[in-house]
Amino acid sequence: MSRKPPFVLYCLREMGCPLYEIVRAAYASFELQEQDDPGVHVDGIIGGDGVTRLALRILRVNLYDEEYTEIWARVSGDKALVEGFDRQLRLAKEIYFQQVYSNKFNRVLRILISKNKCSRCLSNASCGKCPLVSTPLGSMAKSIVITPMGALYEFIVARGSAYDELRRWGCEPVHSHGIDEYDYMLTEKQELAIVYAYLMGYYSFPRRISLKGLAAKLGLSVSTLAELLRRAEAKVVDAFVRHELPHYIVGRALYGSQQTSVVEERLSPRQRVDRAKTKHEIEEAALV
């Protein structure tokens, strides 16, 4: 067994997967739209704010039968790009899909891909296995997100030799951190507090009980219960963003905190006003 503690490693990997080709096609289509519509802005594959605009998170891969590979995936990102992915998926030959869940920016899909379409990808994979599920001994792919740049793998590496093996497989390390940074596991008290608050209607809208009322029922001080809930909520939100909104995680892995600017711009009225003023000033300067 390895004496080194396990760690988390993010790697980019080029691949010939048909889904990667569809993601690229959706992006290429969006870039053409940008040329025709000055109001649409995108700066290459990664936005100028450091956020990936389209990501396809692999949820599960089943080697369905001799003819098809079944892939469950979540696509998320800008609305226009998600819709573009949907169009490209409909145009693809020998690929069939079923939409399981959908909203404006997030869709869960069940996709069947003909093994004929997978042949190029499988021929380059070690042991002839699908590169979405095959990893070196001593490593586990915790998440796989297909982006226009390639597949971004989030590996848990428990064996030192697996790191070198991953590089030989064509994986390019881009970021790593200690396993202890995974901090979504609730303590028993945090779990009990957040579940009790949920059952009592604290998270309903409107609330059916106040924080003070919850604390009184539990025989805890308001400050103690507030801290328990804040810590539990932070872990729940962290897990939600990591698993349900993969395009933000890709941006964080590759570009760190730069991605926060897009959230500020979209959410803050002041940011939108400032941007509009800047655009107006540029247009006025061009007329001088």
C-alpha positions in Angstrom: 0.0 0.0 0.0 1.1 3.6 -0.7 2.5 5.5 2.3 1.5 8.8 0.7 -1.9 10.2 1.6 -4.5 10.1 -1.2 -5.0 13.4 -3.1 -7.3 14.9 -5.7 -6.0 15.5 -9.2 -7.7 17.4 -12.0 -6.5 16.4 -15.5 -7.4 17.3 -19.1 -7.5 14.5 -21.6 -8.0 14.6 -25.3 -10.5 12.0 -26.6 -12.3 10.9 -29.7 -15.6 10.4 -27.9 -18.7 11.3 -30.0 -20.0 13.3 -27.1 -16.9 15.4 -27.2 -17.4 16.1 -30.9 -21.0 17.2 -30.2 -19.9 19.6 -27.4 -17.3 21.0 -29.9 -20.0 21.4 -32.6 -22.3 23.2 -30.2 -19.6 25.6 -29.4 -18.6 26.2 -33.0 -22.3 26.9 -33.8 -22.4 29.4 -31.0 -19.2 31.2 -32.2 -20.9 31.6 -35.6 -23.9 33.1 -33.9 -21.5 35.5 -32.1 -20.2 36.8 -35.4 -23.7 37.5 -36.6 -24.9 39.0 -33.3 -22.7 41.6 -31.6 -24.8 41.3 -28.5 -23.5 37.7 -27.9 -20.1 37.6 -26.2 -17.8 34.7 -25.7 -14.0 34.7 -25.5 -12.9 31.4 -27.0 -13.8 28.2 -25.1 -13.4 29.9 -21.7 -15.2 33.1 -21.2 -13.3 36.3 -20.4 -14.5 35.9 -16.9 -12.9 32.5 -16.5 -16.1 30.4 -16.7 -16.6 27.5 -19.0 -19.8 28.1 -21.0 -20.8 24.5 -21.6 -20.0 21.3 -19.8 -21.3 17.7 -19.9 -20.9 15.8 -16.7 -20.8 12.0 -17.1 -23.0 10.5 -14.4 -22.8 6.8 -15.5 -21.6 4.7 -18.3 -23.1 1.2 -19.1 -21.6 -1.0 -21.7 -25.3 -1.6 -22.8 -24.9 -4.5 -25.2 -22.8 -5.5 -28.2 -24.2 -2.7 -30.3 -24.6 0.3 -27.9 -23.0 2.2 -25.1 -25.4 3.8 -22.6 -24.3 7.1 -21.1 -26.2 9.1 -18.5 -25.0 12.7 -18.5 -25.9 16.2 -17.2 -25.4 19.1 -19.5 -25.2 22.6 -18.0 -24.0 26.1 -18.9 -25.3 29.1 -20.9 -28.8 28.6 -22.2 -27.9 29.2 -25.8 -25.1 26.6 -25.6 -27.2 24.0 -23.8 -29.8 24.4 -26.6 -27.1 24.2 -29.2 -25.9 20.9 -27.6 -29.4 19.6 -27.9 -29.6 20.5 -31.6 -26.3 18.9 -32.4 -27.4 15.8 -30.5 -30.5 15.5 -32.6 -28.5 15.8 -35.8 -26.0 13.1 -34.8 -26.2 9.8 -36.6 -26.3 6.5 -34.7 -26.9 8.4 -31.4 -30.2 8.2 -29.6 -31.2 10.0 -26.4 -34.0 10.4 -23.9 -34.4 13.6 -21.9 -34.9 12.7 -18.2 -35.0 16.1 -16.6 -34.7 19.7 -18.0 -34.7 23.3 -17.0 -33.2 26.4 -18.8 -29.6 25.7 -18.0 -29.4 22.1 -16.9 -30.5 18.8 -18.4 -30.1 15.1 -17.5 -30.0 12.8 -20.6 -29.8 9.1 -21.2 -27.8 8.6 -24.4 -27.3 5.5 -26.5 -24.2 5.6 -28.8 -23.6 3.0 -31.4 -20.4 1.0 -30.8 -19.5 2.0 -34.5 -19.3 5.6 -33.3 -17.2 4.6 -30.3 -14.7 2.5 -32.3 -12.1 5.3 -32.8 -12.2 6.2 -29.1 -12.1 2.6 -27.9 -9.2 1.6 -30.1 -7.1 4.3 -28.4 -8.1 3.3 -24.9 -6.0 1.0 -22.7 -7.4 -2.6 -22.7 -10.0 -1.5 -25.1 -12.2 -0.1 -22.4 -14.2 3.1 -22.6 -11.9 5.9 -21.5 -14.9 7.4 -19.5 -14.8 4.5 -17.1 -11.3 3.0 -17.4 -8.6 4.4 -15.0 -5.2 3.1 -13.8 -5.0 0.9 -10.8 -4.8 3.1 -7.6 -7.0 5.9 -9.0 -10.7 6.5 -9.3 -12.5 9.0 -11.5 -14.8 10.9 -9.1 -16.2 13.0 -11.8 -15.7 13.4 -15.6 -16.8 16.6 -17.3 -16.6 16.9 -21.1 -15.8 20.4 -22.2 -14.8 22.0 -25.6 -11.2 21.6 -24.5 -11.4 17.8 -23.8 -12.5 15.8 -20.8 -11.7 17.2 -17.4 -11.2 14.3 -14.9 -11.4 14.7 -11.2 -9.3 11.8 -9.9 -8.8 10.5 -6.4 -5.3 9.1 -6.5 -4.4 6.6 -3.8 -1.3 5.1 -5.3 1.8 7.1 -6.3 2.5 5.1 -9.5 -1.1 6.0 -10.8 0.0 9.6 -11.3 2.7 8.6 -13.8 0.4 6.1 -15.4 -2.3 8.8 -15.9 0.3 11.0 -17.7 1.1 8.1 -20.0 -2.6 7.8 -20.8 -2.6 11.3 -22.1 -3.9 13.1 -19.0 -2.5 16.5 -18.5 -2.5 17.6 -14.8 -4.0 21.1 -14.3 -4.8 21.3 -10.6 -4.5 19.2 -7.4 -5.4 19.4 -3.7 -5.5 17.3 -0.6 -8.3 14.9 0.0 -9.2 16.7 3.2 -10.6 19.6 1.1 -13.6 17.4 0.4 -15.7 18.6 3.3 -19.3 17.9 2.5 -19.8 15.1 5.0 -22.1 16.4 7.7 -21.4 15.6 11.4 -24.2 13.8 13.2 -25.3 17.0 14.9 -25.3 19.0 11.6 -27.3 16.3 9.9 -29.9 16.2 12.7 -30.1 20.0 12.9 -30.7 20.6 9.1 -33.1 17.7 8.8 -35.1 18.8 11.8 -35.2 22.4 10.5 -36.4 21.1 7.1 -39.2 18.9 8.7 -40.3 21.8 10.9 -40.7 24.2 7.9 -37.7 26.4 8.6 -36.8 26.3 4.9 -40.4 26.6 3.7 -41.5 29.9 2.0 -42.9 31.5 4.0 -41.2 30.0 7.0 -43.4 28.0 9.4 -41.1 28.4 12.3 -38.4 30.9 13.3 -34.8 30.1 14.3 -35.7 31.2 17.8 -38.6 28.8 17.8 -36.5 25.9 16.6 -33.8 26.6 19.2 -36.5 26.6 21.9 -37.9 23.2 20.8 -34.4 21.7 20.8 -33.3 23.3 24.1 -30.3 25.0 22.3 -29.2 28.6 22.3 -30.0 30.5 19.1 -26.3 31.1 18.5 -25.5 27.3 18.8 -28.2 26.3 16.4 -27.4 29.1 14.0 -23.8 27.9 13.8 -24.8 24.2 13.3 -27.2 25.2 10.4 -24.6 27.5 8.8 -21.9 24.9 8.7 -24.4 22.3 7.4 -25.8 24.6 4.8 -22.3 25.5 3.6 -21.5 21.8 3.0 -24.8 21.2 1.2 -24.3 24.2 -1.1 -20.7 23.0 -1.9 -21.9 19.6 -2.8 -24.8 21.0 -4.9 -22.5 23.3 -7.0 -19.9 20.5 -7.5 -22.4 17.9 -8.6 -25.2 19.9 -10.3 -23.4 22.8 -11.9 -20.2 21.3 -13.4 -19.4 24.2 -15.7 -18.6 26.3 -12.6 -16.3 23.6 -11.3 -14.4 23.4 -14.5 -13.8 27.2 -14.4 -12.6 27.0 -10.8 -10.2 24.1 -11.5 -8.7 25.9 -14.5 -9.0 29.6 -13.5 -9.5 29.9 -9.8 -11.5 32.8 -8.5 -11.9 34.6 -11.8 -15.2 32.9 -12.4 -16.9 35.0 -9.7 -17.0 38.0 -12.0 -19.7 36.5 -14.2 -21.9 35.8 -11.2 -21.5 39.4 -10.0 -22.3 40.7 -13.4 -25.5 38.6 -13.8 -26.8 39.0 -10.3 -25.9 42.6 -9.3 -27.9 45.4 -10.8 -25.0 47.8 -10.1 -22.6 45.6 -12.1 -25.0 45.6 -15.1 -25.4 49.4 -14.9 -21.6 49.9 -14.7 -21.1 47.6 -17.7 -23.8 49.5 -19.7 -22.1 52.8 -18.9 -18.7 51.4 -20.0 -20.2 50.2 -23.3 -21.8 53.6 -23.9 -18.6 55.4 -23.2 -16.7 53.2 -25.7 -19.4 53.8 -28.4 -19.2 57.6 -27.7 -15.4 57.6 -27.9 -15.6 55.8 -31.3 -17.7 58.6 -32.7 -15.3 61.3 -31.7 
